[in-house]
Amino acid sequence: MSQPAIPTRSTASLGALVLLCLLVLACQRDEKPAAMTREPTEATVNAGKSIHSLTMQRLDGTDVALGSFAGKVLLIVNTASECGYTPQFEGLQALHTRYADQGFAVLGFPSNDFGGQEPGGPSEIATFCKARYGVTFPMFAKVETVGAKRSPLYTLLAAQGEPKWNFHKYLIDKHGVAKQAFPSSTRPDSAELQQAIQAALAAP
């Protein structure tokens, strides 16, 4: 009867080398997915979230559930009384009046974040908006729109980009989701903004 072959030293070394290579490849396969994994950005996390779950305070101190605007298209604007864009209040009021019967509203959120251009208190802001521009659309209490202490509302809106200055505009659909943002330089009477509002009103 023939004797089984006894592995030589070179054969054993080769086997060990092959085993080592297989182990290295297995470790590399395990590491690749972890290396490719990225933490989701805040914009990604908040994209598609509705503002209707939030409650905000009006200038007169009363709380308003944003869910009360469900079914309406909204234009949310961070306003300021001493800004070069302040005359846009007139155009915003015109928008609010023009589309109100179709289920649209402008919501103003005063902010002192940019240039310190909204230094007044609630009563001063309310008086200024009403007396100077005849504002009838809802005006809310002053909020922070950027930074670590920003309002939960603006944390959600930031999914469409953070405001860069006063009178940055966010278009909100009927479900409370921010769909588009427009910079301060976009006038309320611009064709671009009005077409976006009309499209949102026509959407389910």
NORFENSUL-V595684 format. One record per helix or strand of 2 or more residues. SS is the DSSP state (2 for helix, 1 for strand). FROM is the first residue (numbers start at 1). TO is the last residue. If there is no record, write none. Layout:
# NORFENSUL-V595684
ss:SS from:FROM to:TO
ss:SS from:FROM to:TO
This chain:
# NORFENSUL-V595684
ss:2 from:9 to:36
ss:2 from:42 to:46
ss:2 from:51 to:53
ss:1 from:55 to:58
ss:1 from:63 to:65
ss:2 from:66 to:69
ss:1 from:73 to:79
ss:2 from:88 to:102
ss:1 from:104 to:110
ss:2 from:122 to:133
ss:1 from:139 to:140
ss:2 from:152 to:160
ss:1 from:169 to:172
ss:1 from:177 to:182
ss:2 from:191 to:202
